[in-house]
């Protein structure tokens, strides 16, 4: 889940941030973005982004909802909680990028 509880009155230190990422199966650096438009615009843009990111990253993954749902169906056969957490985080990120409101990500202090 992308939803997390953390103190709102201070910045997380490096070890807290690292622990938070590890709990979600994320690497030290994760870049998430979106490219919107017709395929004649998005395909070349994604190709360029892929090429540029390969110079500074070991792994470049471009995902859409169809690919994500396919991977999730296959992953059900793999009893690996880390994979399930990564896919849940990817699904939550996809919801945000698509404007799907599943629940509030902000918890106001009570």
C-alpha positions as CSV (number, residue, x, y, z in Angstrom):
1,X,0.0,0.0,0.0
2,X,1.1,3.5,-0.7
3,X,-0.7,4.7,2.5
4,X,1.7,5.2,5.4
5,X,1.7,6.6,8.9
6,X,4.6,8.9,9.7
7,X,5.1,12.0,11.8
8,X,3.9,15.2,10.0
9,X,5.9,17.5,12.2
10,X,9.4,16.4,11.0
11,X,11.2,14.9,8.0
12,X,12.0,11.2,8.1
13,X,15.6,10.4,8.5
14,X,17.5,8.2,6.0
15,X,17.1,4.9,8.1
16,X,13.3,5.5,8.5
17,X,12.9,6.1,4.8
18,X,15.0,3.0,4.0
19,X,12.8,0.9,6.3
20,X,9.6,2.2,4.8
21,X,10.9,1.4,1.2
22,X,12.0,-2.1,2.3
23,X,8.6,-2.9,3.8
24,X,7.1,-2.2,0.4
25,X,9.7,-4.0,-1.6
26,X,11.0,-0.8,-3.2
27,X,14.6,-0.2,-4.3
28,X,16.5,2.8,-3.0
29,X,15.4,4.9,-5.9
30,X,12.1,4.5,-7.8
31,X,11.0,6.9,-10.5
32,X,7.3,6.9,-11.3
33,X,5.8,9.1,-14.0
34,X,3.1,9.2,-16.6
35,X,2.9,10.0,-20.3
36,X,-0.5,11.0,-21.6
37,X,-1.7,11.5,-25.1
38,X,-2.4,9.7,-28.3
39,X,-0.1,6.7,-29.2
40,X,1.6,8.8,-31.9
41,X,3.0,11.0,-29.2
42,X,3.3,8.6,-26.2
43,X,5.2,5.8,-28.0
44,X,8.1,8.0,-29.1
45,X,8.2,9.7,-25.7
46,X,8.4,6.4,-23.9
47,X,11.1,5.2,-26.2
48,X,13.1,8.3,-25.5
49,X,12.6,8.0,-21.7
50,X,13.7,4.3,-21.8
51,X,16.8,5.1,-23.8
52,X,17.8,8.0,-21.5
53,X,17.1,6.1,-18.3
54,X,19.2,3.1,-19.3
55,X,22.3,5.3,-18.9
56,X,21.7,5.7,-15.2
57,X,19.6,2.7,-14.2
58,X,19.9,-1.1,-14.1
59,X,16.2,-1.6,-14.6
60,X,13.8,0.4,-16.6
61,X,10.2,-0.7,-16.6
62,X,7.4,0.9,-18.5
63,X,4.0,-0.2,-17.3
64,X,0.3,0.3,-18.3
65,X,-2.8,-1.1,-16.6
66,X,-3.1,-4.0,-19.1
67,X,0.5,-5.2,-18.4
68,X,0.1,-4.7,-14.7
69,X,-3.1,-6.8,-14.5
70,X,-1.5,-9.5,-16.6
71,X,1.5,-9.7,-14.2
72,X,-0.8,-9.7,-11.2
73,X,-2.7,-12.7,-12.6
74,X,0.6,-14.6,-13.1
75,X,2.0,-13.5,-9.7
76,X,-0.9,-15.2,-7.9
77,X,0.8,-18.5,-8.7
78,X,4.0,-17.3,-7.0
79,X,3.7,-17.5,-3.2
80,X,6.1,-14.6,-2.6
81,X,5.0,-11.8,-0.3
82,X,7.7,-9.4,-1.6
83,X,6.4,-9.7,-5.2
84,X,2.8,-9.2,-3.9
85,X,3.8,-6.1,-2.0
86,X,5.6,-4.7,-5.0
87,X,2.6,-5.3,-7.2
88,X,0.3,-3.7,-4.7
89,X,2.5,-0.6,-4.6
90,X,2.5,-0.5,-8.4
91,X,-1.3,-0.9,-8.5
92,X,-1.7,1.9,-6.0
93,X,0.7,4.2,-8.0
94,X,-1.2,3.4,-11.2
95,X,-4.5,4.3,-9.5
96,X,-3.0,7.7,-8.5
97,X,-1.7,8.4,-12.0
98,X,-5.1,7.4,-13.5
99,X,-7.0,9.5,-11.0
100,X,-8.7,6.6,-9.4
101,X,-9.7,7.4,-5.8
102,X,-9.7,4.2,-3.7
103,X,-9.3,5.8,-0.3
104,X,-7.8,8.9,1.3
105,X,-4.0,8.8,1.4
106,X,-3.8,11.5,4.0
107,X,-4.8,10.9,7.6
108,X,-5.5,14.0,9.5
109,X,-4.2,14.0,13.1
110,X,-6.9,13.4,15.7
